[in-house]
Amino acid sequence: MKEGLTLRLVSPAELSLLETHLSGLIDRTLGGHDLGELTDALRAYVLSGGKRIRPQLCLWTYQHCGGTESSNTSHSVLDLACAWELIH
């Protein structure tokens, strides 16, 4: 692959939705535990960029294994895709 090329498995709108959901997932899982600086550091590290290949692959696989277009954006599918990013 040439330098500068970006692998895109999902639409730009879905990629934006993944970013938003990832940010919300961090808040939902860590926000209520009064971890202040740790939450801020994790948020900065995770959201500082990246291609989001793992969550894209999760959504793409779901779409191509029979998932419907409208259910791609359900919380459960987005939670799974974003959890995969956080586990890495």
N, CA, C and O atoms as a Tinker XYZ file with bonds, in Angstrom:
   352  protein
     1  N      0.843000   -1.168000    0.000000    73     2
     2  CA     0.000000    0.000000    0.000000    64     1     3
     3  C      0.893000    1.238000    0.000000    63     2     4     5
     4  O      1.881000    1.292000    0.732000    81     3
     5  N      0.553000    2.210000   -0.803000    73     3     6
     6  CA     1.313000    3.451000   -0.871000    64     5     7
     7  C      1.117000    4.261000    0.401000    63     6     8     9
     8  O      0.054000    4.257000    1.021000    81     7
     9  N      2.184000    4.953000    0.761000    73     7    10
    10  CA     2.092000    5.814000    1.932000    64     9    11
    11  C      1.057000    6.903000    1.694000    63    10    12    13
    12  O      0.991000    7.471000    0.604000    81    11
    13  N      0.265000    7.190000    2.687000    73    11    14
    14  CA    -0.743000    8.224000    2.577000    64    13    15
    15  C     -2.122000    7.702000    2.217000    63    14    16    17
    16  O     -3.106000    8.430000    2.348000    81    15
    17  N     -2.218000    6.447000    1.762000    73    15    18
    18  CA    -3.529000    5.880000    1.459000    64    17    19
    19  C     -4.199000    5.456000    2.749000    63    18    20    21
    20  O     -3.541000    4.980000    3.675000    81    19
    21  N     -5.489000    5.628000    2.807000    73    19    22
    22  CA    -6.246000    5.248000    3.982000    64    21    23
    23  C     -7.236000    4.168000    3.608000    63    22    24    25
    24  O     -7.981000    4.306000    2.637000    81    23
    25  N     -7.246000    3.096000    4.375000    73    23    26
    26  CA    -8.210000    2.027000    4.164000    64    25    27
    27  C     -9.557000    2.496000    4.696000    63    26    28    29
    28  O     -9.666000    2.872000    5.863000    81    27
    29  N    -10.567000    2.478000    3.861000    73    27    30
    30  CA   -11.898000    2.873000    4.288000    64    29    31
    31  C    -12.853000    1.749000    3.925000    63    30    32    33
    32  O    -13.088000    1.473000    2.748000    81    31
    33  N    -13.400000    1.103000    4.947000    73    31    34
    34  CA   -14.331000   -0.001000    4.751000    64    33    35
    35  C    -15.779000    0.434000    4.899000    63    34    36    37
    36  O    -16.690000   -0.255000    4.440000    81    35
    37  N    -15.990000    1.563000    5.533000    73    35    38
    38  CA   -17.338000    2.069000    5.769000    64    37    39
    39  C    -17.428000    3.492000    5.218000    63    38    40    41
    40  O    -16.413000    4.093000    4.866000    81    39
    41  N    -18.620000    4.015000    5.147000    73    39    42
    42  CA   -18.823000    5.362000    4.627000    64    41    43
    43  C    -18.247000    6.406000    5.586000    63    42    44    45
    44  O    -18.074000    6.128000    6.772000    81    43
    45  N    -17.951000    7.600000    5.077000    73    43    46
    46  CA   -17.492000    8.667000    5.962000    64    45    47
    47  C    -18.487000    8.971000    7.088000    63    46    48    49
    48  O    -18.079000    9.296000    8.204000    81    47
    49  N    -19.769000    8.869000    6.804000    73    47    50
    50  CA   -20.788000    9.107000    7.838000    64    49    51
    51  C    -20.697000    8.053000    8.933000    63    50    52    53
    52  O    -20.806000    8.372000   10.116000    81    51
    53  N    -20.495000    6.790000    8.539000    73    51    54
    54  CA   -20.363000    5.722000    9.540000    64    53    55
    55  C    -19.075000    5.878000   10.331000    63    54    56    57
    56  O    -19.049000    5.607000   11.531000    81    55
    57  N    -18.011000    6.311000    9.674000    73    55    58
    58  CA   -16.751000    6.532000   10.370000    64    57    59
    59  C    -16.902000    7.651000   11.403000    63    58    60    61
    60  O    -16.378000    7.549000   12.513000    81    59
    61  N    -17.607000    8.702000   11.043000    73    59    62
    62  CA   -17.880000    9.792000   11.977000    64    61    63
    63  C    -18.724000    9.304000   13.149000    63    62    64    65
    64  O    -18.496000    9.692000   14.294000    81    63
    65  N    -19.694000    8.458000   12.852000    73    63    66
    66  CA   -20.540000    7.887000   13.900000    64    65    67
    67  C    -19.708000    7.021000   14.854000    63    66    68    69
    68  O    -19.932000    7.037000   16.064000    81    67
    69  N    -18.755000    6.271000   14.311000    73    67    70
    70  CA   -17.864000    5.474000   15.159000    64    69    71
    71  C    -17.069000    6.369000   16.104000    63    70    72    73
    72  O    -16.941000    6.063000   17.289000    81    71
    73  N    -16.539000    7.468000   15.586000    73    71    74
    74  CA   -15.774000    8.401000   16.423000    64    73    75
    75  C    -16.629000    8.946000   17.560000    63    74    76    77
    76  O    -16.199000    8.967000   18.713000    81    75
    77  N    -17.830000    9.382000   17.234000    73    75    78
    78  CA   -18.739000    9.930000   18.236000    64    77    79
    79  C    -19.107000    8.870000   19.262000    63    78    80    81
    80  O    -19.140000    9.143000   20.462000    81    79
    81  N    -19.382000    7.662000   18.788000    73    79    82
    82  CA   -19.774000    6.583000   19.697000    64    81    83
    83  C    -18.601000    6.193000   20.607000    63    82    84    85
    84  O    -18.797000    5.914000   21.790000    81    83
    85  N    -17.401000    6.174000   20.058000    73    83    86
    86  CA   -16.218000    5.836000   20.847000    64    85    87
    87  C    -16.029000    6.835000   21.983000    63    86    88    89
    88  O    -15.744000    6.447000   23.116000    81    87
    89  N    -16.186000    8.107000   21.683000    73    87    90
    90  CA   -16.081000    9.135000   22.709000    64    89    91
    91  C    -17.144000    8.937000   23.790000    63    90    92    93
    92  O    -16.850000    9.024000   24.982000    81    91
    93  N    -18.367000    8.674000   23.368000    73    91    94
    94  CA   -19.453000    8.434000   24.324000    64    93    95
    95  C    -19.244000    7.182000   25.152000    63    94    96    97
    96  O    -19.596000    7.148000   26.331000    81    95
    97  N    -18.670000    6.146000   24.539000    73    95    98
    98  CA   -18.415000    4.900000   25.254000    64    97    99
    99  C    -17.392000    5.110000   26.368000    63    98   100   101
   100  O    -17.528000    4.556000   27.459000    81    99
   101  N    -16.385000    5.899000   26.089000    73    99   102
   102  CA   -15.396000    6.214000   27.133000    64   101   103
   103  C    -16.075000    6.945000   28.283000    63   102   104   105
   104  O    -15.839000    6.628000   29.449000    81   103
   105  N    -16.907000    7.909000   27.963000    73   103   106
   106  CA   -17.623000    8.642000   29.010000    64   105   107
   107  C    -18.547000    7.733000   29.807000    63   106   108   109
   108  O    -18.591000    7.819000   31.035000    81   107
   109  N    -19.287000    6.858000   29.123000    73   107   110
   110  CA   -20.232000    5.968000   29.806000    64   109   111
   111  C    -19.533000    4.967000   30.709000    63   110   112   113
   112  O    -20.028000    4.662000   31.794000    81   111
   113  N    -18.386000    4.449000   30.275000    73   111   114
   114  CA   -17.736000    3.410000   31.062000    64   113   115
   115  C    -16.844000    3.952000   32.162000    63   114   116   117
   116  O    -16.696000    3.315000   33.205000    81   115
   117  N    -16.249000    5.114000   31.948000    73   115   118
   118  CA   -15.315000    5.646000   32.941000    64   117   119
   119  C    -15.804000    6.907000   33.639000    63   118   120   121
   120  O    -15.311000    7.247000   34.714000    81   119
   121  N    -16.757000    7.598000   33.050000    73   119   122
   122  CA   -17.191000    8.883000   33.560000    64   121   123
   123  C    -17.744000    8.870000   34.960000    63   122   124   125
   124  O    -17.533000    9.828000   35.703000    81   123
   125  N    -18.439000    7.835000   35.351000    73   123   126
   126  CA   -19.080000    7.795000   36.654000    64   125   127
   127  C    -18.208000    7.252000   37.766000    63   126   128   129
   128  O    -18.693000    7.032000   38.876000    81   127
   129  N    -16.926000    7.028000   37.494000    73   127   130
   130  CA   -16.055000    6.412000   38.504000    64   129   131
   131  C    -15.063000    7.380000   39.124000    63   130   132   133
   132  O    -14.141000    6.960000   39.824000    81   131
   133  N    -15.242000    8.670000   38.875000    73   131   134
   134  CA   -14.385000    9.698000   39.451000    64   133   135
   135  C    -12.904000    9.386000   39.242000    63   134   136   137
   136  O    -12.114000    9.404000   40.186000    81   135
   137  N    -12.540000    9.101000   37.990000    73   135   138
   138  CA   -11.158000    8.788000   37.652000    64   137   139
   139  C    -10.466000    9.962000   36.965000    63   138   140   141
   140  O     -9.356000    9.819000   36.451000    81   139
   141  N    -11.108000   11.101000   36.957000    73   139   142
   142  CA   -10.606000   12.367000   36.431000    64   141   143
   143  C     -9.465000   12.306000   35.441000    63   142   144   145
   144  O     -9.688000   12.219000   34.233000    81   143
   145  N     -8.231000   12.353000   35.950000    73   143   146
   146  CA    -7.052000   12.428000   35.098000    64   145   147
   147  C     -6.864000   11.177000   34.252000    63   146   148   149
   148  O     -6.432000   11.270000   33.103000    81   147
   149  N     -7.178000   10.020000   34.796000    73   147   150
   150  CA    -7.054000    8.784000   34.027000    64   149   151
   151  C     -8.025000    8.794000   32.850000    63   150   152   153
   152  O     -7.660000    8.417000   31.737000    81   151
   153  N     -9.253000    9.223000   33.095000    73   151   154
   154  CA   -10.240000    9.317000   32.021000    64   153   155
   155  C     -9.776000   10.314000   30.964000    63   154   156   157
   156  O     -9.904000   10.057000   29.767000    81   155
   157  N     -9.240000   11.444000   31.401000    73   155   158
   158  CA    -8.750000   12.456000   30.460000    64   157   159
   159  C     -7.590000   11.915000   29.628000    63   158   160   161
   160  O     -7.534000   12.144000   28.420000    81   159
   161  N     -6.670000   11.202000   30.265000    73   159   162
   162  CA    -5.521000   10.649000   29.553000    64   161   163
   163  C     -5.961000    9.582000   28.552000    63   162   164   165
   164  O     -5.487000    9.553000   27.417000    81   163
   165  N     -6.870000    8.708000   28.980000    73   163   166
   166  CA    -7.364000    7.669000   28.087000    64   165   167
   167  C     -8.104000    8.288000   26.913000    63   166   168   169
   168  O     -7.920000    7.879000   25.767000    81   167
   169  N     -8.923000    9.255000   27.197000    73   167   170
   170  CA    -9.686000    9.948000   26.149000    64   169   171
   171  C     -8.730000   10.593000   25.138000    63   170   172   173
   172  O     -8.921000   10.455000   23.930000    81   171
   173  N     -7.709000   11.291000   25.626000    73   171   174
   174  CA    -6.752000   11.946000   24.729000    64   173   175
   175  C     -6.010000   10.913000   23.884000    63   174   176   177
   176  O     -5.814000   11.119000   22.687000    81   175
   177  N     -5.602000    9.816000   24.491000    73   175   178
   178  CA    -4.854000    8.790000   23.769000    64   177   179
   179  C     -5.719000    8.103000   22.710000    63   178   180   181
   180  O     -5.313000    7.975000   21.555000    81   179
   181  N     -6.889000    7.672000   23.105000    73   179   182
   182  CA    -7.753000    6.917000   22.194000    64   181   183
   183  C     -8.290000    7.799000   21.075000    63   182   184   185
   184  O     -8.380000    7.353000   19.932000    81   183
   185  N     -8.643000    9.022000   21.378000    73   183   186
   186  CA    -9.283000    9.886000   20.397000    64   185   187
   187  C     -8.302000   10.771000   19.623000    63   186   188   189
   188  O     -8.725000   11.637000   18.857000    81   187
   189  N     -6.998000   10.560000   19.818000    73   187   190
   190  CA    -6.010000   11.421000   19.172000    64   189   191
   191  C     -5.830000   11.136000   17.689000    63   190   192   193
   192  O     -5.043000   11.810000   17.025000    81   191
   193  N     -6.514000   10.190000   17.181000    73   191   194
   194  CA    -6.408000    9.898000   15.750000    64   193   195
   195  C     -6.373000    8.408000   15.499000    63   194   196   197
   196  O     -6.608000    7.600000   16.397000    81   195
   197  N     -6.085000    8.071000   14.296000    73   195   198
   198  CA    -6.029000    6.672000   13.922000    64   197   199
   199  C     -7.030000    6.379000   12.828000    63   198   200   201
   200  O     -7.943000    7.162000   12.563000    81   199
   201  N     -6.842000    5.258000   12.211000    73   199   202
   202  CA    -7.674000    4.897000   11.066000    64   201   203
   203  C     -8.928000    4.141000   11.467000    63   202   204   205
   204  O     -9.844000    3.986000   10.659000    81   203
   205  N     -8.980000    3.668000   12.707000    73   203   206
   206  CA   -10.142000    2.917000   13.199000    64   205   207
   207  C    -10.402000    1.671000   12.346000    63   206   208   209
   208  O    -11.546000    1.351000   12.024000    81   207
   209  N     -9.330000    0.983000   11.993000    73   207   210
   210  CA    -9.449000   -0.215000   11.158000    64   209   211
   211  C    -10.276000   -1.289000   11.860000    63   210   212   213
   212  O    -11.146000   -1.894000   11.233000    81   211
   213  N    -10.028000   -1.539000   13.141000    73   211   214
   214  CA   -10.761000   -2.597000   13.850000    64   213   215
   215  C    -12.266000   -2.336000   13.898000    63   214   216   217
   216  O    -13.038000   -3.232000   13.555000    81   215
   217  N    -12.718000   -1.143000   14.311000    73   215   218
   218  CA   -14.167000   -0.931000   14.311000    64   217   219
   219  C    -14.747000   -0.890000   12.902000    63   218   220   221
   220  O    -15.883000   -1.317000   12.693000    81   219
   221  N    -13.992000   -0.388000   11.942000    73   219   222
   222  CA   -14.476000   -0.417000   10.558000    64   221   223
   223  C    -14.660000   -1.856000   10.096000    63   222   224   225
   224  O    -15.661000   -2.194000    9.465000    81   223
   225  N    -13.688000   -2.694000   10.414000    73   223   226
   226  CA   -13.768000   -4.097000   10.021000    64   225   227
   227  C    -14.968000   -4.781000   10.673000    63   226   228   229
   228  O    -15.629000   -5.612000   10.050000    81   227
   229  N    -15.243000   -4.429000   11.919000    73   227   230
   230  CA   -16.398000   -4.991000   12.617000    64   229   231
   231  C    -17.701000   -4.602000   11.905000    63   230   232   233
   232  O    -18.541000   -5.462000   11.642000    81   231
   233  N    -17.873000   -3.310000   11.592000    73   231   234
   234  CA   -19.086000   -2.870000   10.896000    64   233   235
   235  C    -19.180000   -3.473000    9.499000    63   234   236   237
   236  O    -20.251000   -3.915000    9.082000    81   235
   237  N    -18.064000   -3.491000    8.779000    73   235   238
   238  CA   -18.043000   -4.035000    7.420000    64   237   239
   239  C    -18.431000   -5.522000    7.438000    63   238   240   241
   240  O    -19.220000   -5.970000    6.605000    81   239
   241  N    -17.880000   -6.273000    8.379000    73   239   242
   242  CA   -18.198000   -7.690000    8.493000    64   241   243
   243  C    -19.671000   -7.891000    8.800000    63   242   244   245
   244  O    -20.324000   -8.754000    8.214000    81   243
   245  N    -20.190000   -7.090000    9.720000    73   243   246
   246  CA   -21.607000   -7.178000   10.060000    64   245   247
   247  C    -22.475000   -6.913000    8.833000    63   246   248   249
   248  O    -23.436000   -7.636000    8.572000    81   247
   249  N    -22.125000   -5.868000    8.082000    73   247   250
   250  CA   -22.891000   -5.513000    6.878000    64   249   251
   251  C    -22.862000   -6.641000    5.847000    63   250   252   253
   252  O    -23.871000   -6.926000    5.202000    81   251
   253  N    -21.713000   -7.272000    5.698000    73   251   254
   254  CA   -21.552000   -8.282000    4.654000    64   253   255
   255  C    -21.927000   -9.692000    5.104000    63   254   256   257
   256  O    -21.829000  -10.646000    4.332000    81   255
   257  N    -22.347000   -9.811000    6.337000    73   255   258
   258  CA   -22.826000  -11.115000    6.831000    64   257   259
   259  C    -24.315000  -11.069000    7.126000    63   258   260   261
   260  O    -24.828000  -11.883000    7.893000    81   259
   261  N    -24.999000  -10.126000    6.521000    73   259   262
   262  CA   -26.448000  -10.102000    6.635000    64   261   263
   263  C    -27.035000   -9.012000    7.491000    63   262   264   265
   264  O    -28.257000   -8.893000    7.569000    81   263
   265  N    -26.211000   -8.207000    8.138000    73   263   266
   266  CA   -26.744000   -7.104000    8.931000    64   265   267
   267  C    -27.379000   -6.081000    8.015000    63   266   268   269
   268  O    -26.891000   -5.844000    6.910000    81   267
   269  N    -28.440000   -5.486000    8.457000    73   267   270
   270  CA   -29.109000   -4.499000    7.618000    64   269   271
   271  C    -28.450000   -3.143000    7.780000    63   270   272   273
   272  O    -27.840000   -2.865000    8.813000    81   271
   273  N    -28.566000   -2.313000    6.787000    73   271   274
   274  CA   -27.947000   -0.992000    6.795000    64   273   275
   275  C    -28.389000   -0.176000    8.006000    63   274   276   277
   276  O    -27.567000    0.487000    8.639000    81   275
   277  N    -29.672000   -0.219000    8.331000    73   275   278
   278  CA   -30.165000    0.595000    9.451000    64   277   279
   279  C    -29.690000    0.063000   10.799000    63   278   280   281
   280  O    -29.527000    0.837000   11.742000    81   279
   281  N    -29.468000   -1.239000   10.903000    73   279   282
   282  CA   -29.040000   -1.774000   12.196000    64   281   283
   283  C    -27.538000   -1.651000   12.402000    63   282   284   285
   284  O    -27.040000   -1.942000   13.490000    81   283
   285  N    -26.801000   -1.222000   11.365000    73   283   286
   286  CA   -25.357000   -1.010000   11.528000    64   285   287
   287  C    -25.079000    0.022000   12.597000    63   286   288   289
   288  O    -24.056000   -0.031000   13.280000    81   287
   289  N    -25.981000    0.943000   12.736000    73   287   290
   290  CA   -25.760000    2.043000   13.658000    64   289   291
   291  C    -26.449000    1.818000   15.007000    63   290   292   293
   292  O    -26.527000    2.739000   15.820000    81   291
   293  N    -26.944000    0.618000   15.247000    73   291   294
   294  CA   -27.549000    0.346000   16.551000    64   293   295
   295  C    -26.469000    0.387000   17.621000    63   294   296   297
   296  O    -25.294000    0.156000   17.336000    81   295
   297  N    -26.862000    0.675000   18.829000    73   295   298
   298  CA   -25.891000    0.773000   19.924000    64   297   299
   299  C    -25.112000   -0.520000   20.114000    63   298   300   301
   300  O    -23.912000   -0.465000   20.382000    81   299
   301  N    -25.737000   -1.664000   19.987000    73   299   302
   302  CA   -25.025000   -2.914000   20.235000    64   301   303
   303  C    -23.915000   -3.143000   19.220000    63   302   304   305
   304  O    -22.826000   -3.577000   19.595000    81   303
   305  N    -24.165000   -2.863000   17.941000    73   303   306
   306  CA   -23.139000   -3.037000   16.916000    64   305   307
   307  C    -22.022000   -2.012000   17.113000    63   306   308   309
   308  O    -20.843000   -2.349000   17.010000    81   307
   309  N    -22.391000   -0.768000   17.396000    73   307   310
   310  CA   -21.383000    0.263000   17.622000    64   309   311
   311  C    -20.588000   -0.010000   18.895000    63   310   312   313
   312  O    -19.378000    0.218000   18.929000    81   311
   313  N    -21.257000   -0.497000   19.945000    73   311   314
   314  CA   -20.544000   -0.857000   21.180000    64   313   315
   315  C    -19.503000   -1.936000   20.902000    63   314   316   317
   316  O    -18.366000   -1.836000   21.362000    81   315
   317  N    -19.884000   -2.954000   20.159000    73   315   318
   318  CA   -18.949000   -4.029000   19.829000    64   317   319
   319  C    -17.774000   -3.497000   19.024000    63   318   320   321
   320  O    -16.623000   -3.813000   19.322000    81   319
   321  N    -18.056000   -2.692000   18.006000    73   319   322
   322  CA   -16.995000   -2.144000   17.171000    64   321   323
   323  C    -16.039000   -1.281000   17.986000    63   322   324   325
   324  O    -14.823000   -1.382000   17.823000    81   323
   325  N    -16.571000   -0.442000   18.852000    73   323   326
   326  CA   -15.730000    0.442000   19.653000    64   325   327
   327  C    -14.990000   -0.315000   20.766000    63   326   328   329
   328  O    -13.864000    0.036000   21.119000    81   327
   329  N    -15.624000   -1.339000   21.306000    73   327   330
   330  CA   -14.931000   -2.158000   22.318000    64   329   331
   331  C    -13.704000   -2.816000   21.712000    63   330   332   333
   332  O    -12.667000   -2.933000   22.365000    81   331
   333  N    -13.821000   -3.238000   20.486000    73   331   334
   334  CA   -12.683000   -3.843000   19.796000    64   333   335
   335  C    -11.536000   -2.838000   19.698000    63   334   336   337
   336  O    -10.373000   -3.210000   19.854000    81   335
   337  N    -11.851000   -1.589000   19.446000    73   335   338
   338  CA   -10.832000   -0.539000   19.384000    64   337   339
   339  C    -10.210000   -0.333000   20.750000    63   338   340   341
   340  O     -8.993000   -0.174000   20.853000    81   339
   341  N    -11.021000   -0.332000   21.805000    73   339   342
   342  CA   -10.497000   -0.106000   23.159000    64   341   343
   343  C     -9.665000   -1.274000   23.665000    63   342   344   345
   344  O     -8.697000   -1.071000   24.397000    81   343
   345  N    -10.028000   -2.491000   23.287000    73   343   346
   346  CA    -9.273000   -3.663000   23.726000    64   345   347
   347  C     -7.856000   -3.618000   23.155000    63   346   348   349
   348  O     -6.888000   -3.985000   23.822000    81   347
   349  N     -7.760000   -3.164000   21.916000    73   347   350
   350  CA    -6.446000   -3.099000   21.291000    64   349   351
   351  C     -5.564000   -2.154000   22.091000    63   350   352
   352  O     -4.402000   -1.948000   21.739000    81   351
